[in-house]
Each structure stands twice: as C-alpha cells, then as structure tokens.
Amino acid sequence: MNTKTIITTAMILTGLGLMVMSYLFMATPVCNTSVTCRDPVTPFAPGVFVLGILIAFSSGIFYSVYQGRK
C-alpha cells in the first residue's frame, strides 16, 4: 500500500468514527419520554457529526489531488 491509500483510508475511518461517536454517544439521549428527548446530550454533537462527514468526503479530494513524492 502506498502513502496515498493509507492516508485516504485513515481519513475515511476517522470521519466514520466521528460520525458514529457523535451519533451514538453524544447525540442520543437516554430517556423514556419524547419531551425530555428533544435535545442532544452534548450541545455540539451535530457539529462533530458534520466534521466527520467533511473529513470522510474530503478523503476523495485528497486521493485525487495528492501526487506523492517526486
């Protein structure tokens, strides 16, 4: 595997990890009624989710632009 593939894979896994972490652990409240379940546990959980999406999608840009060592 070359450097480009390793970095792209790391970016995809980091993005997916942030998305899963923010959805399962930061945004999902543990409650029984819908009135108290409106707000996420962590206020910036949607921002972390969007950051994960940006990192995962930018891996495609990195893969197509990066030339490697010359």
C-alpha positions in Angstrom: 0.0 0.0 0.0 1.3 3.4 -0.8 1.1 6.6 1.2 -1.9 7.9 -0.7 -4.0 4.9 0.1 -3.0 4.8 3.8 -3.9 8.5 4.4 -7.2 8.2 2.5 -8.2 5.1 4.5 -7.2 6.9 7.7 -9.3 9.9 6.7 -12.4 7.7 5.9 -12.0 5.8 9.2 -11.6 9.0 11.2 -14.7 10.5 9.6 -16.8 7.4 10.2 -15.5 7.2 13.7 -16.5 10.8 14.5 -19.9 10.2 12.9 -20.6 7.1 14.9 -19.3 8.6 18.1 -21.3 11.7 17.8 -24.5 9.9 17.0 -24.4 7.1 19.5 -22.6 8.6 22.5 -23.1 12.4 22.2 -26.5 13.0 20.5 -28.7 10.1 21.6 -30.3 10.9 25.0 -31.2 8.1 27.3 -34.8 8.8 28.4 -38.3 7.5 28.2 -40.5 10.4 27.1 -40.2 12.4 23.9 -40.5 15.8 25.7 -37.2 15.3 27.5 -35.5 13.6 24.5 -35.6 16.7 22.2 -32.1 18.0 22.9 -28.8 16.0 22.4 -26.7 15.1 25.4 -23.8 17.2 24.1 -24.7 20.6 22.5 -22.0 20.4 19.8 -22.8 16.8 18.7 -24.3 17.9 15.4 -21.1 19.9 14.7 -18.9 16.8 15.4 -21.1 14.8 13.0 -20.8 17.3 10.3 -17.0 17.4 10.8 -16.9 13.6 10.4 -18.8 14.0 7.1 -16.4 16.7 5.9 -13.4 14.6 6.7 -14.8 11.5 5.0 -15.8 13.3 1.9 -12.6 15.3 1.7 -10.7 12.0 1.5 -11.9 11.6 -2.1 -10.5 15.1 -2.9 -7.2 14.2 -1.2 -6.9 10.9 -3.1 -7.4 12.6 -6.5 -5.2 15.6 -5.8 -2.2 14.1 -3.9 0.7 13.2 -6.2 3.1 11.7 -3.7 6.9 12.2 -3.6 8.5 13.1 -6.8 
